[in-house]
């Protein structure tokens, strides 16, 4: 079988892996003790992950906080930029929520 695959230009090799982590926008898939195989066909690499213990964890997306948002919140709530940044981080980037929290 290996000889036939070699003639067809297919190369297969095992990859020594202890853990495979797939990062998604809202979930993270963690595969412990997987069997990982790398297949090369016409220069293209393909990885296969099989077996192992699978854990799926929810991931909170971190909001990107713009400098102008920080300044706006600081001005509106009459606080320092550090306080505005902390309020925006706590509010998940929601400007109105951050201002309400600071004025509250």
Buried (B, 14 or more C-beta within 10 A) or exposed (E): EEEEEEEEEEEBEEEEBEEBEEEEEEEBBBBBEBEBBEBEEEEEEEEEBEEBEEEEEEEEEEEEBEEEBBEBBBEBBEBEEEBBBBBBBEBEBBBEBBBBBBEE
